Amino acid sequence: MKILGLDVGQRRIGVAKASDGTVASFGIVESANLSEAIQKIGQICRQEQIEKIVVGLPRYRHTLQADKIHKFALELAKNLAMAVEFVDETLTSKEAERLLAESGLNPKSKKFKEEVDKLSAKMILEQYLNQ
């Protein structure tokens, strides 16, 4: 089964893909609005023949960010007619930042932030597969 993992942020969505037990960072989705993000993720799903989407959701789900992520995931499921599941994303970004600290990238750079988002998506997907 091919599964897409998403780390949904305010500016970017980190994307990872699992296929045949192998998980890899896939890329970044940047969009101006919800419908554009759904369109771009839908395009990835069609091109990569994705069968399920896993979205990282904060453990503390009674926050504005958690509400936004949950609503986004529901819109994804509705618009793409695809199963969407959630996994606890607590500390994935912090762990990704820690792992990337030795990369030589400037932590304030866009490139560093994109790498954090991609690695976080990969960790979310790995966590889902290891449940």
Long-range contacts (C-beta under 8 A, 24 or more apart in sequence): 1-51, 1-52, 2-48, 2-49, 2-50, 2-51, 2-52, 3-50, 3-51, 3-52, 3-53, 3-54, 3-125, 3-128, 3-129, 4-41, 4-44, 4-45, 4-48, 4-50, 4-52, 4-53, 4-54, 4-125, 5-53, 5-54, 5-55, 5-56, 5-121, 5-122, 5-124, 5-125, 5-128, 6-41, 6-53, 6-54, 6-55, 6-56, 6-121, 6-124, 7-56, 7-89, 7-92, 7-93, 7-117, 7-118, 7-120, 7-121, 7-124, 8-55, 8-56, 8-68, 8-69, 8-72, 8-73, 9-117, 10-65, 12-113, 12-114, 12-117, 13-37, 13-41, 13-117, 13-121, 14-114, 14-116, 14-117, 14-118, 14-119, 14-120, 14-121, 14-122, 15-41, 15-44, 15-118, 15-121, 16-118, 16-121, 16-122, 16-124, 16-125, 17-48, 17-50, 17-125, 18-125, 18-129, 21-129, 23-122, 23-125, 23-126, 23-129, 24-122, 25-118, 25-119, 25-121, 25-122, 26-118, 26-121, 27-118, 28-114, 28-117, 28-118, 34-72, 34-75, 37-72, 38-75, 38-76, 38-79, 38-80, 41-76, 41-80, 42-79, 42-80, 45-80, 45-82, 50-82, 51-82, 51-83, 52-82, 52-83, 52-84, 52-85, 53-77, 53-80, 53-82, 53-83, 53-84, 53-85, 54-84, 54-85, 54-86, 54-87, 54-124, 54-125, 54-128, 55-84, 55-85, 55-86, 55-87, 55-124, 56-86, 56-87, 56-88, 56-89, 56-92, 56-120, 56-121, 56-124, 57-86, 57-87, 57-88, 57-89, 58-88, 58-89, 58-90, 59-88, 59-90, 85-128, 87-124, 87-127, 87-128, 87-131, 88-127, 89-120, 89-124, 92-120, 92-123, 92-124, 92-127, 93-117, 93-120, 95-120, 95-123, 96-120, 96-123
